[in-house]
């Protein structure tokens, strides 16, 4: 748990000056910031206005996924639209039924925008402004095509109306089953044939408030990222010689706990385009010191050149290999690395990347320990293959 909390704190402090927390707290906007690069796509910051609106404390929100604000009546279709926007790393603005801590449902205008690093072009965060929609007409359509009209209002009256006339339309057993466990970046694709539509439309003023809110937040993030020397932007910049991974793939790779890097064989010097947390811990480098560098930059003066030649030949021929090689950490201490390298193919079967799985050779004198380490490495390779194949399956962004 501590390591997860450390990752969440570093998610902000790595990219922005430490003063960014105070600056964000001074904003009156209701918003959250999430990190797609951490497993589970957790919330890493929630504004005071957002916490007050939902009735939660900071400790109850930070580290959890945005699904915590959704409930039984949240529209599946809208959640899928948000999920696709995350996958495609683009902005989206939709009406969404959310729930306070006490269970009270209410409508918000949800405006989400990605935050891109100008260092490597990656989407490092998503900012989601949430504007409550008051006294707007709500129309829900049941699976039998019958329409009912009600009013979304705050307070007890709103709760009675939604629980009375509206929610009986959306709380059918089949819809309960569909909506259970929906997340911002993961929903079931099963379709039971039940359609739920919400027409609690936001006004033009609400939409303008949401856009202004996003601009305010991004202005703060831009200013404090510049102080850290790692500028961010609402638009993706093109970084020469850098391969970009989408949020869906980053999220899947972030769940793999072994030490590994993903390299792009189609760019000169075959740079690293992804580095796991375990690899950073093993070598002592920060992520920005790794991404974009030549894949064998951890080699040193006493590394056997014949092994490096063997590795390059395997990559050129698109073949896997396993070697024992002397590598170096950032502090220049050496360690024996049990290295597995394997080609990673996309959904069309073409090689998209190569993965290097690293394992420091400890005092593994027993055959069982060595075998167990090798099985874990092979398991990590299989997990990376599944992640890449899934991320490129059926998308227009399949590499090569």
C-alpha positions as CSV (number, residue, x, y, z in Angstrom):
1,X,0.0,0.0,0.0
2,X,2.8,2.4,0.8
3,X,4.5,1.8,-2.5
4,X,1.2,2.7,-4.3
5,X,0.9,5.9,-2.2
6,X,4.4,6.8,-3.1
7,X,3.7,6.3,-6.8
8,X,0.7,8.6,-6.5
9,X,2.6,11.3,-4.8
10,X,5.5,11.0,-7.3
11,X,3.0,11.2,-10.1
12,X,2.5,14.8,-9.3
13,X,5.9,15.8,-7.8
14,X,7.9,14.3,-10.7
15,X,6.3,16.5,-13.3
16,X,5.5,19.7,-11.3
17,X,7.0,21.9,-8.6
18,X,6.0,20.9,-5.1
19,X,4.1,24.2,-4.8
20,X,1.6,22.9,-7.4
21,X,-0.6,21.4,-4.6
22,X,-1.1,24.8,-3.0
23,X,-1.8,26.4,-6.3
24,X,-4.4,23.8,-7.2
25,X,-6.0,24.1,-3.8
26,X,-6.6,27.8,-4.4
27,X,-8.7,27.1,-7.5
28,X,-12.5,27.1,-6.9
29,X,-13.1,24.6,-9.7
30,X,-14.4,21.1,-9.0
31,X,-12.0,18.6,-10.6
32,X,-9.8,15.5,-10.2
33,X,-6.5,14.6,-11.8
34,X,-5.8,11.0,-12.7
35,X,-2.7,9.1,-13.9
36,X,-3.2,6.5,-16.7
37,X,0.4,5.3,-16.2
38,X,-0.3,3.8,-12.7
39,X,-2.1,0.5,-12.5
40,X,-5.8,1.1,-12.0
41,X,-5.7,4.7,-13.4
42,X,-6.1,6.2,-9.9
43,X,-7.0,9.7,-8.8
44,X,-3.8,11.5,-7.8
45,X,-5.4,14.9,-6.9
46,X,-8.9,16.0,-6.0
47,X,-9.8,19.7,-5.5
48,X,-11.5,21.0,-2.4
49,X,-14.6,21.9,-4.4
50,X,-14.9,18.3,-5.8
51,X,-14.5,16.7,-2.3
52,X,-17.2,19.0,-0.9
53,X,-19.5,18.3,-3.8
54,X,-19.3,14.5,-3.3
55,X,-18.9,14.5,0.5
56,X,-15.7,12.6,0.6
57,X,-12.4,13.3,2.4
58,X,-9.1,13.5,0.4
59,X,-7.9,10.2,2.0
60,X,-11.1,8.5,0.7
61,X,-10.6,9.6,-2.9
62,X,-6.9,9.8,-3.7
63,X,-5.6,6.4,-5.0
64,X,-9.1,5.2,-6.1
65,X,-10.5,5.0,-9.6
66,X,-13.1,7.4,-10.9
67,X,-15.7,4.6,-10.8
68,X,-16.2,5.4,-7.1
69,X,-18.5,8.3,-8.1
70,X,-20.6,6.2,-10.4
71,X,-23.6,4.1,-9.4
72,X,-26.4,1.8,-10.5
73,X,-28.0,4.5,-12.6
74,X,-24.9,5.7,-14.4
75,X,-25.3,5.3,-18.1
76,X,-23.2,2.5,-19.6
77,X,-23.0,4.1,-23.0
78,X,-21.6,7.3,-21.5
79,X,-19.0,5.4,-19.5
80,X,-17.9,3.6,-22.7
81,X,-17.6,7.0,-24.4
82,X,-15.3,8.2,-21.6
83,X,-13.3,5.0,-21.8
84,X,-12.8,5.4,-25.6
85,X,-11.7,9.0,-25.0
86,X,-9.0,7.7,-22.6
87,X,-7.9,5.1,-25.0
88,X,-7.6,7.7,-27.8
89,X,-6.1,10.3,-25.4
90,X,-8.5,13.0,-26.4
91,X,-10.9,15.5,-24.6
92,X,-14.5,14.7,-24.1
93,X,-17.5,16.6,-22.6
94,X,-20.6,14.6,-21.5
95,X,-23.5,14.7,-19.0
96,X,-23.1,12.0,-16.4
97,X,-25.1,10.7,-13.5
98,X,-22.9,10.5,-10.4
99,X,-23.5,9.8,-6.7
100,X,-22.5,11.5,-3.5
101,X,-21.1,9.6,-0.5
102,X,-24.5,9.4,1.1
103,X,-26.0,7.8,-2.1
104,X,-27.7,10.9,-3.5
105,X,-27.6,10.9,-7.3
106,X,-27.0,14.1,-9.2
107,X,-26.1,15.1,-12.7
108,X,-22.8,16.7,-13.7
109,X,-21.2,18.0,-16.9
110,X,-18.1,15.9,-17.1
111,X,-15.3,17.6,-19.1
112,X,-12.1,15.6,-19.4
113,X,-8.8,16.6,-21.1
114,X,-5.4,14.8,-21.4
115,X,-2.2,16.4,-20.2
116,X,0.8,15.7,-22.5
117,X,4.4,15.9,-21.5
118,X,6.4,18.1,-23.9
119,X,9.5,16.1,-23.0
120,X,8.4,12.8,-24.6
121,X,4.9,13.5,-25.8
122,X,3.2,11.0,-23.5
123,X,-0.2,11.5,-21.9
124,X,0.9,11.7,-18.2
125,X,-2.4,12.8,-16.7
126,X,-6.1,13.4,-17.3
127,X,-7.9,16.4,-15.8
128,X,-11.6,16.0,-15.3
129,X,-13.7,19.1,-14.4
130,X,-17.1,18.3,-13.0
131,X,-19.9,21.0,-13.2
132,X,-23.2,20.2,-11.4
133,X,-26.2,20.5,-13.6
134,X,-29.1,22.0,-11.7
135,X,-32.8,22.1,-12.5
136,X,-32.5,20.5,-15.9
137,X,-35.1,18.2,-17.5
138,X,-34.2,14.6,-17.5
139,X,-35.7,12.1,-19.9
140,X,-35.0,8.4,-19.5
141,X,-36.1,5.7,-22.0
142,X,-36.8,2.2,-20.9
143,X,-36.2,-0.9,-22.9
144,X,-39.9,-0.8,-23.9
145,X,-39.6,2.6,-25.4
146,X,-41.7,4.4,-22.8
147,X,-40.5,7.9,-21.9
148,X,-40.9,9.8,-18.6
149,X,-39.9,13.3,-17.9
150,X,-38.7,14.6,-14.5
151,X,-36.6,17.3,-13.0
152,X,-33.1,17.0,-11.7
153,X,-32.9,19.2,-8.5
154,X,-30.6,19.3,-5.5
155,X,-31.6,18.2,-2.0
156,X,-34.4,16.0,-0.8
157,X,-36.8,16.8,-3.6
158,X,-34.3,15.7,-6.2
159,X,-33.6,12.4,-4.4
160,X,-37.4,11.7,-4.1
161,X,-37.9,12.4,-7.8
162,X,-35.0,10.3,-9.0
163,X,-35.7,7.4,-6.7
164,X,-39.4,7.6,-7.5
165,X,-40.0,8.2,-11.2
166,X,-36.6,8.2,-13.0
167,X,-34.6,5.6,-11.3
168,X,-37.3,2.9,-11.5
169,X,-36.6,3.1,-15.3
170,X,-32.9,2.7,-14.9
171,X,-32.8,0.2,-12.0
172,X,-34.1,-2.8,-13.9
173,X,-32.2,-6.0,-12.9
174,X,-30.6,-6.3,-16.2
175,X,-29.3,-2.7,-16.0
176,X,-28.0,-3.3,-12.5
177,X,-26.0,-6.2,-13.9
178,X,-24.6,-4.1,-16.8
179,X,-23.7,-1.1,-14.7
180,X,-22.1,-3.0,-11.8
181,X,-18.4,-2.3,-11.5
182,X,-18.1,0.2,-14.4
183,X,-14.8,2.1,-14.5
184,X,-13.4,5.0,-16.5
185,X,-11.0,2.8,-18.4
186,X,-12.6,-0.6,-18.2
187,X,-16.2,-1.6,-18.9
188,X,-17.8,-4.8,-20.0
189,X,-18.6,-5.0,-23.7
190,X,-21.5,-7.3,-23.1
191,X,-24.8,-5.9,-24.2
192,X,-28.0,-7.3,-22.8
193,X,-30.1,-5.2,-25.2
194,X,-31.2,-2.7,-22.5
195,X,-30.7,0.9,-23.5
196,X,-30.6,3.7,-21.0
197,X,-30.4,7.3,-22.3
198,X,-30.1,10.4,-20.2
199,X,-31.1,13.8,-21.6
200,X,-30.2,15.9,-18.6
201,X,-28.5,18.4,-20.9
202,X,-26.1,21.0,-19.7
203,X,-26.7,24.6,-20.6
204,X,-24.3,26.6,-22.8
205,X,-23.2,28.4,-19.6
206,X,-22.4,25.1,-17.9
207,X,-20.3,24.1,-20.9
208,X,-18.5,27.4,-20.9
209,X,-17.8,26.9,-17.1
210,X,-16.3,23.5,-17.8
211,X,-14.1,24.7,-20.6
212,X,-12.9,27.7,-18.4
213,X,-12.3,25.3,-15.5
214,X,-10.1,23.1,-17.7
215,X,-8.1,26.1,-18.9
216,X,-7.6,27.3,-15.3
217,X,-6.2,23.9,-14.2
218,X,-4.0,23.4,-17.3
219,X,-2.6,27.0,-16.8
220,X,-1.5,26.0,-13.3
221,X,0.0,22.7,-14.4
222,X,1.8,24.4,-17.3
223,X,3.3,27.0,-15.0
224,X,4.5,24.6,-12.3
225,X,5.8,22.0,-14.8
226,X,8.0,24.7,-16.3
227,X,9.4,25.3,-12.8
228,X,10.3,21.6,-12.7
229,X,11.8,21.8,-16.2
230,X,9.3,19.3,-17.6
231,X,6.7,21.4,-19.5
232,X,3.3,20.0,-20.2
233,X,0.6,20.9,-22.7
234,X,-3.0,20.2,-23.6
235,X,-1.8,19.2,-27.1
236,X,0.6,16.4,-27.9
237,X,3.9,17.6,-29.2
238,X,5.9,15.6,-31.7
239,X,9.2,14.3,-30.3
240,X,11.7,13.3,-33.0
241,X,12.9,9.7,-32.6
242,X,10.3,8.9,-29.9
243,X,7.7,6.2,-30.1
244,X,4.4,6.9,-28.3
245,X,2.3,4.4,-26.4
246,X,-1.4,5.0,-25.9
247,X,-3.0,5.1,-22.5
248,X,-4.6,1.6,-22.8
249,X,-1.2,0.0,-23.4
250,X,0.5,2.1,-20.6
251,X,-2.2,1.0,-18.2
252,X,-1.8,-2.7,-19.1
253,X,2.0,-2.5,-18.9
254,X,1.8,-0.8,-15.5
255,X,0.2,-3.9,-14.0
256,X,3.2,-6.1,-14.8
257,X,5.4,-6.1,-11.7
258,X,8.7,-7.5,-13.2
259,X,11.6,-5.4,-14.2
260,X,11.4,-4.8,-18.0
261,X,11.8,-2.2,-20.8
262,X,10.1,-2.0,-24.1
263,X,12.2,-1.0,-27.1
264,X,11.4,0.2,-30.6
265,X,13.5,-1.6,-33.2
266,X,12.3,0.8,-36.0
267,X,13.9,3.9,-34.6
268,X,17.7,4.6,-34.8
269,X,19.6,3.3,-31.7
270,X,16.4,1.3,-30.8
271,X,15.4,3.5,-27.9
272,X,13.4,2.5,-24.8
273,X,9.8,3.6,-25.0
274,X,8.6,2.1,-21.7
275,X,10.3,1.3,-18.4
276,X,8.6,-0.5,-15.6
277,X,8.7,0.7,-12.0
278,X,10.7,-2.4,-11.1
279,X,13.4,-1.6,-13.7
280,X,13.7,2.0,-12.3
281,X,14.1,0.6,-8.8
282,X,16.7,-2.0,-10.0
283,X,18.8,0.5,-11.9
284,X,18.3,3.7,-9.8
285,X,17.2,5.8,-12.7
286,X,14.2,8.1,-13.0
287,X,11.8,7.5,-15.9
288,X,12.7,10.6,-17.8
289,X,16.4,9.5,-17.7
290,X,15.5,6.2,-19.3
291,X,12.9,6.9,-22.0
292,X,14.4,7.7,-25.4
293,X,17.8,6.2,-24.5
294,X,19.5,3.4,-26.3
295,X,18.2,0.1,-25.0
296,X,21.6,-1.2,-23.8
297,X,22.7,2.0,-22.0
298,X,23.0,0.1,-18.8
299,X,26.0,-1.7,-20.2
300,X,29.5,-0.6,-19.1
301,X,33.2,-0.9,-19.5
302,X,33.4,-4.5,-18.4
303,X,30.3,-5.7,-20.3
304,X,31.2,-8.5,-22.6
305,X,31.0,-7.1,-26.2
306,X,30.4,-10.5,-27.6
307,X,27.1,-10.8,-25.6
308,X,26.1,-7.3,-26.9
309,X,26.7,-8.6,-30.4
310,X,24.6,-11.6,-29.7
311,X,21.7,-9.5,-28.5
312,X,21.8,-7.2,-31.5
313,X,21.9,-10.2,-33.9
314,X,18.8,-11.7,-32.2
315,X,17.0,-8.4,-32.5
316,X,17.9,-8.0,-36.2
317,X,16.7,-11.5,-36.9
318,X,13.5,-11.1,-34.8
319,X,14.4,-13.9,-32.5
320,X,14.3,-14.2,-28.7
321,X,17.4,-14.8,-26.6
322,X,18.5,-15.3,-23.0
323,X,21.9,-14.2,-21.7
324,X,23.8,-13.5,-18.5
325,X,25.3,-10.0,-18.8
326,X,27.2,-7.5,-16.6
327,X,25.2,-4.3,-16.3
328,X,25.5,-1.1,-14.3
329,X,23.2,1.0,-12.1
330,X,23.0,4.8,-12.1
331,X,25.5,4.9,-9.2
332,X,27.9,2.7,-11.4
333,X,27.7,-0.3,-9.2
334,X,27.6,-3.5,-11.3
335,X,25.4,-6.5,-11.2
336,X,24.9,-9.7,-13.1
337,X,21.7,-9.5,-15.1
338,X,19.8,-12.6,-16.3
339,X,18.4,-11.0,-19.4
340,X,15.5,-12.3,-21.5
341,X,14.7,-10.6,-24.8
342,X,11.8,-11.4,-27.0
343,X,10.0,-9.9,-30.0
344,X,6.5,-8.5,-29.3
345,X,4.0,-8.8,-32.2
346,X,0.9,-6.7,-32.7
347,X,-2.6,-7.9,-33.6
348,X,-1.6,-8.3,-37.2
349,X,1.3,-10.6,-36.3
350,X,4.1,-8.1,-37.2
351,X,6.9,-7.3,-34.8
352,X,6.0,-4.0,-33.0
353,X,8.5,-4.0,-30.2
354,X,11.1,-6.0,-28.3
355,X,10.9,-6.5,-24.6
356,X,13.9,-6.9,-22.2
357,X,13.1,-8.7,-19.0
358,X,15.7,-8.0,-16.3
359,X,16.5,-10.1,-13.2
360,X,19.5,-9.5,-11.0
361,X,21.4,-12.7,-10.4
362,X,21.3,-13.1,-6.6
363,X,22.8,-16.1,-4.8
364,X,20.6,-18.6,-6.6
365,X,22.6,-21.7,-5.9
366,X,19.5,-24.0,-5.9
367,X,18.1,-25.1,-9.3
368,X,14.6,-24.4,-8.0
369,X,15.3,-20.7,-7.4
370,X,16.8,-20.3,-10.8
371,X,13.9,-22.1,-12.5
372,X,11.4,-20.0,-10.6
373,X,13.1,-16.8,-11.7
374,X,13.1,-17.9,-15.3
375,X,9.4,-18.9,-15.2
376,X,8.6,-15.4,-13.8
377,X,10.5,-13.8,-16.6
378,X,8.7,-15.9,-19.2
379,X,5.4,-15.0,-17.6
380,X,6.3,-11.3,-17.9
381,X,7.0,-11.7,-21.6
382,X,3.7,-13.4,-22.1
383,X,1.9,-10.5,-20.2
384,X,3.6,-7.9,-22.4
385,X,2.6,-9.8,-25.5
386,X,-1.0,-9.9,-24.4
387,X,-1.0,-6.2,-23.5
388,X,0.4,-5.1,-26.9
389,X,-1.8,-7.4,-28.9
390,X,-4.9,-6.3,-27.0
391,X,-4.0,-2.6,-27.4
392,X,-3.6,-2.9,-31.2
393,X,-6.5,-5.3,-31.9
394,X,-9.2,-3.7,-33.9
395,X,-7.7,-0.2,-33.7
396,X,-6.5,2.0,-36.5
397,X,-3.2,2.6,-34.6
398,X,-1.7,-0.8,-35.1
399,X,2.0,-0.4,-35.6
400,X,3.9,-1.4,-38.7
